Amino acid sequence: MVSIVFATNNADKVKEIQSAIGDQIEVISLSDAGIDIDIPEPHPTLRQNASAKSRTIASLTGRNCFSEDSGLEVASLDGEPGVLSARYAGDEKSFDKNIDKLLAKLSFHKDRSARFRTVISLIWENEEYFFEGICEGVIIGARAGRNGFGYDPVFMPSGTNRTFAEMNLDEKNRVSHRRKAADKLVQFLIEKTR
């Protein structure tokens, strides 16, 4: 089985991406790879942040690896919180405070359309490749559901009547941005490892 290091310390993301990828490829977390660092995300785009993380881990381990950066982009807020999604309400990365800030800013807007976007940077045999996934939806007025993480309790994907937080992981993976990007990554890796 092919194994690949996922450059993240977020256990929820590791679980979600392994579920999306299935058993075709073993995803190794940073902690499982014996790496205990927090890689900064100072760049203005998801693509640049993803690239910086994967390049850092590739140079530390010498192994094939990938990273992702995801953001919630709200149309009426000119794409906020975007690249700052995790730190929207401050550097402590509080999910609750981020949601509170988002809902407060949206209280003055009728247009609540939003999208989640994921960019994956893969370092494979010293070459870099990018894969992107997008999930369109809306921000609802109050939290609903207890599953997931981040903005999941207030994001309702298009074509559904439930938030990500009201879905189980399998249901979320049918429509999620991360799954769409992961599917492209998996297809690439299957072709490369045939």
Number of C-alpha atoms within 10 A of each C-alpha: 8 12 13 19 24 28 30 25 16 12 12 12 17 18 14 20 19 19 16 22 19 13 11 13 15 15 23 18 21 20 16 11 14 10 15 11 12 11 15 9 17 11 14 11 16 22 21 16 24 24 24 20 24 26 23 15 25 21 12 10 13 13 16 22 28 27 24 27 23 25 24 24 21 22 14 16 17 9 14 17 19 22 24 23 22 20 16 20 19 12 9 10 15 15 18 15 15 21 21 15 13 21 19 12 12 18 10 9 11 8 13 18 19 23 23 22 23 26 26 26 28 29 23 16 11 14 9 15 14 18 19 22 20 20 19 19 19 19 23 17 13 11 19 17 14 14 16 19 13 20 23 23 25 23 28 25 24 16 9 10 9 17 26 28 22 21 17 12 17 12 11 22 19 11 19 24 24 27 24 20 22 26 19 16 20 16 11 13 16 12 8 9 8 5
